[in-house]
């Protein structure tokens, strides 16, 4: 069995955390390839090394003296090296970084050094081979990730290496210029490595024991999610849940490799499994609840709208012309509502309204602002009758006024519209009816 293990910044913020990571890796001989992030915060008032590197490079780019700032970064790494008792010096590496900063090597290069240096320490600590991501992960001249070339080169490179450390977050263009992934960088690298070696499991280690059913800032101590499918994850992520970015999931999803989200500080916890499909019945009818505030609704009315061919196209064309994307479009016989992000719409609202009147000739157009959308997601909803009814009942009991409800054809999710002010109360009511009531 082959396991890829990716560790986030909080898992590698200090020598103490490094030791926990080392114990986790050594506890399972199947953990053969390691993808480290840059050191994160050691405490709530600390600064991530990546942020320190961005700030230091900004000094360099402006022609200011950046030596003191770079020394502070070097001290962070030396603290880890000394804490681990390693016979390792990064002095030459920092000389190279200094020269490249003076040459204005770019902010991508600057940010990537966090993972690069941590990768060197990790390889030295574990006794694994270090492989610079810039030599195996490729971008084209426009900065687009080259999946096929990367997969081929990385597969060949790792074929002869039993155990290796590949730093996350970055790769290089074909001319050697360092390029970083825009979002979820180290998570993406872990997924790419897992695909290249055809891993059995991709373990993503962080500071929480998997995903939670609801936002802990709204629900006190919410229950965790044992197993979630890629489709459920996508629905929750789309509605604002802080989960893996889609780019980090695609490579392993394509290969059918499961992801296990684990907690570095509680390694015995099972965490959350992300899988393509499962016949395991979920513990609750719903898998998760997520939502976002800041929407407005454009309510359009016209008699016999449903029999007018092209009416919906005309309305949506107006939004397209104004570069406004829509979230949901529930409709009735004589009504159609378009939900959009309020901050995008407000600047162009009168232009949009004029366009709708001109093209679609509605009887009336009404606006409603300060709305929130909530997604209730779960594969268990397919086999359970009355889910929407229970949601309505729970919200009514909590005195929450439902502005909109829309169920997708997959029966995997139900979207509910409420006011911004009732957002938290709505999530609590839904959580209570589906989770607390089953405890």
DODO-172480 format. One record per residue (C-alpha): x negated, y negated, z. Coordinates in steps of 0.25 Angstrom, whole numbers, padded with zeros to 4 digits, always signed. Layout:
XYZ
...
% end
This chain:
+0000+0000+0000
-0005-0014-0003
+0000-0026+0005
-0003-0041+0002
-0003-0050+0014
-0002-0065+0013
-0004-0073+0025
+0002-0087+0027
-0005-0099+0032
+0000-0098+0046
-0005-0084+0047
-0019-0089+0044
-0020-0102+0051
-0030-0098+0061
-0040-0087+0065
-0030-0081+0075
-0020-0080+0063
-0030-0074+0054
-0033-0063+0064
-0018-0060+0064
-0018-0059+0049
-0031-0050+0050
-0024-0040+0059
-0012-0040+0050
-0020-0037+0038
-0029-0026+0045
-0016-0019+0051
-0012-0014+0037
-0022-0009+0027
-0012-0012+0016
-0014-0027+0018
-0024-0028+0007
-0023-0041+0001
-0022-0054+0009
-0017-0068+0004
-0020-0079+0014
-0014-0093+0015
-0022-0105+0020
-0022-0107+0035
-0009-0113+0040
-0006-0121+0053
-0012-0116+0066
-0001-0124+0073
+0011-0133+0071
+0001-0145+0070
-0009-0139+0061
-0011-0141+0046
-0012-0130+0036
-0025-0129+0029
-0018-0130+0015
-0013-0144+0019
-0027-0148+0025
-0033-0144+0011
-0023-0152+0004
-0026-0165+0013
-0041-0163+0012
-0040-0162-0004
-0032-0174-0004
-0043-0182+0003
-0053-0176-0007
-0044-0180-0019
-0043-0194-0014
-0059-0195-0013
-0059-0195+0002
-0068-0188+0012
-0061-0174+0014
-0073-0167+0022
-0066-0169+0036
-0053-0163+0031
-0060-0151+0024
-0068-0149+0037
-0055-0147+0045
-0050-0137+0035
-0064-0129+0036
-0063-0130+0051
-0049-0123+0050
-0055-0111+0042
-0068-0111+0051
-0059-0109+0063
-0052-0097+0057
-0066-0091+0053
-0072-0093+0067
-0059-0088+0073
-0060-0075+0065
-0075-0074+0068
-0079-0073+0053
-0093-0075+0047
-0087-0084+0036
-0090-0098+0032
-0082-0107+0022
-0092-0118+0021
-0095-0115+0007
-0080-0114+0003
-0078-0128+0010
-0090-0134+0002
-0083-0129-0011
-0070-0135-0007
-0076-0148-0003
-0083-0149-0017
-0070-0145-0024
-0062-0155-0016
-0072-0166-0021
-0070-0161-0035
-0054-0163-0033
-0052-0148-0036
-0037-0150-0033
-0027-0148-0022
-0024-0134-0026
-0038-0130-0024
-0038-0138-0011
-0026-0131-0005
-0030-0117-0010
-0043-0117-0001
-0034-0114+0011
-0031-0100+0006
-0044-0098-0001
-0052-0101+0012
-0042-0093+0021
-0044-0081+0011
-0059-0081+0012
-0057-0081+0028
-0047-0070+0027
-0055-0061+0017
-0067-0063+0026
-0059-0059+0039
-0052-0047+0033
-0064-0042+0025
-0056-0043+0012
-0060-0048-0002
-0057-0063-0005
-0051-0066-0018
-0050-0080-0022
-0036-0082-0027
-0041-0092-0038
-0047-0080-0045
-0035-0071-0045
-0023-0080-0046
-0021-0089-0058
-0013-0101-0063
-0013-0107-0077
-0018-0121-0081
-0004-0126-0077
-0004-0120-0063
+0006-0109-0066
+0003-0096-0059
-0002-0085-0069
+0004-0072-0063
+0000-0062-0074
-0015-0066-0074
-0015-0067-0059
-0009-0053-0057
-0019-0047-0067
-0031-0054-0061
-0027-0052-0046
-0023-0037-0048
-0037-0034-0055
-0044-0042-0044
-0037-0035-0032
-0038-0021-0038
-0052-0019-0034
-0050-0026-0020
-0044-0018-0009
-0042-0030+0001
-0043-0045-0003
-0039-0059+0002
-0032-0068-0009
-0029-0082-0004
-0015-0087-0007
-0010-0100-0013
-0019-0102-0025
-0025-0097-0038
-0032-0104-0049
-0030-0109-0064
-0038-0102-0075
-0048-0113-0074
-0051-0110-0059
-0043-0122-0054
-0036-0118-0041
-0021-0118-0041
-0011-0116-0029
+0003-0110-0029
+0013-0121-0027
+0022-0114-0016
+0020-0102-0008
+0006-0100-0012
+0000-0089-0004
+0013-0081-0004
+0012-0082-0019
-0002-0077-0019
+0002-0065-0010
+0013-0061-0019
+0003-0062-0031
-0007-0053-0025
+0004-0043-0021
+0008-0042-0035
-0006-0041-0040
-0009-0029-0031
+0005-0023-0032
+0006-0024-0017
+0016-0016-0009
+0019-0027+0000
+0017-0042+0001
+0016-0046+0015
+0017-0061+0017
+0013-0065+0031
+0017-0078+0038
+0021-0084+0051
+0036-0078+0052
+0041-0064+0052
+0048-0065+0038
+0060-0073+0033
+0071-0077+0042
+0086-0077+0039
+0088-0092+0041
+0079-0104+0044
+0074-0104+0058
+0075-0119+0059
+0090-0117+0058
+0093-0103+0064
+0085-0100+0077
+0077-0087+0076
+0084-0082+0063
+0083-0067+0060
+0072-0062+0050
+0075-0056+0036
+0069-0042+0036
+0071-0040+0020
+0074-0050+0009
+0075-0048-0006
+0068-0057-0016
+0081-0062-0020
+0086-0066-0006
+0073-0072-0004
+0074-0081-0016
+0088-0085-0012
+0083-0089+0002
+0071-0096-0004
+0079-0104-0014
+0087-0110-0003
+0076-0114+0005
+0071-0103+0014
+0057-0103+0017
+0052-0090+0011
+0042-0086+0001
+0042-0094-0012
+0047-0087-0024
+0033-0088-0031
+0028-0079-0020
+0038-0069-0022
+0039-0067-0037
+0026-0059-0039
+0029-0048-0028
+0044-0048-0032
+0041-0045-0046
+0033-0033-0041
+0043-0028-0030
+0033-0031-0019
+0039-0034-0006
+0035-0045+0003
+0034-0044+0018
+0034-0058+0026
+0027-0055+0039
+0023-0063+0051
+0008-0064+0054
+0011-0067+0069
+0020-0055+0070
+0015-0045+0060
+0024-0034+0066
+0036-0041+0061
+0042-0035+0049
+0045-0048+0042
+0053-0050+0030
+0052-0041+0018
+0055-0047+0004
+0059-0037-0006
+0065-0035-0020
+0077-0027-0015
+0081-0019-0004
+0092-0009+0000
+0090-0013+0015
+0102-0019+0021
+0099-0033+0027
+0101-0035+0042
+0111-0046+0039
+0120-0049+0028
+0112-0061+0024
+0097-0061+0022
+0094-0076+0024
+0100-0090+0025
+0093-0102+0018
+0097-0116+0014
+0093-0130+0010
+0099-0144+0013
+0099-0156+0003
+0109-0153-0008
+0121-0160-0014
+0133-0155-0022
+0138-0161-0035
+0153-0156-0035
+0159-0157-0049
+0174-0155-0052
+0181-0154-0065
+0194-0147-0068
+0193-0135-0077
+0178-0135-0075
+0177-0120-0076
+0182-0120-0090
+0173-0131-0095
+0162-0124-0103
+0148-0130-0099
+0153-0138-0087
+0143-0132-0078
+0131-0134-0088
+0135-0149-0090
+0134-0151-0075
+0121-0144-0073
+0115-0151-0085
+0116-0164-0078
+0108-0159-0066
+0098-0153-0076
+0096-0166-0083
+0093-0173-0069
+0083-0162-0065
+0092-0157-0053
+0093-0143-0050
+0105-0137-0044
+0106-0127-0032
+0120-0122-0034
+0132-0124-0043
+0145-0118-0036
+0157-0120-0045
+0173-0119-0045
+0184-0120-0055
+0183-0135-0056
+0171-0138-0048
+0156-0137-0049
+0146-0140-0038
+0131-0142-0040
+0121-0142-0028
+0108-0149-0030
+0097-0154-0021
+0102-0168-0016
+0088-0175-0016
+0087-0171-0031
+0101-0175-0034
+0103-0189-0027
+0093-0196-0036
+0101-0192-0048
+0115-0190-0043
+0122-0201-0051
+0115-0197-0064
+0119-0183-0062
+0134-0187-0059
+0134-0195-0071
+0129-0183-0079
+0139-0174-0074
+0150-0183-0077
+0145-0186-0091
+0143-0171-0095
+0153-0163-0087
+0164-0173-0085
+0169-0168-0071
+0181-0173-0064
+0173-0177-0052
+0159-0175-0046
+0156-0176-0031
+0143-0175-0023
+0140-0169-0009
+0127-0171-0003
+0119-0166+0009
+0122-0151+0007
+0114-0139+0010
+0114-0125+0003
+0113-0112+0011
+0110-0098+0005
+0114-0086+0012
+0106-0075+0006
+0107-0060+0008
+0108-0047+0000
+0117-0041+0011
+0128-0051+0006
+0131-0042-0006
+0136-0031+0002
+0143-0039+0013
+0157-0045+0011
+0161-0058+0016
+0148-0065+0017
+0153-0078+0011
+0165-0077+0020
+0156-0076+0033
+0147-0088+0028
+0160-0096+0027
+0165-0092+0040
+0152-0094+0047
+0151-0108+0041
+0165-0112+0044
+0163-0107+0059
+0151-0117+0059
+0159-0128+0053
+0150-0129+0041
+0157-0134+0028
+0153-0125+0016
+0151-0134+0004
+0148-0123-0006
+0146-0108-0006
+0140-0100-0018
+0137-0085-0019
+0127-0080-0029
+0131-0069-0038
+0121-0060-0032
+0128-0061-0018
+0114-0063-0012
+0117-0077-0007
+0127-0087-0004
+0125-0102-0005
+0132-0111+0005
+0133-0127+0004
+0134-0135+0017
+0131-0149+0021
+0116-0152+0026
+0122-0154+0040
+0128-0141+0041
+0116-0133+0035
+0110-0128+0048
+0124-0124+0054
+0128-0117+0041
+0115-0108+0042
+0117-0105+0056
+0132-0101+0054
+0127-0092+0042
+0116-0086+0050
+0125-0083+0062
+0136-0076+0054
+0126-0067+0047
+0115-0065+0057
+0118-0068+0071
+0132-0062+0070
+0125-0049+0066
+0115-0048+0077
% end
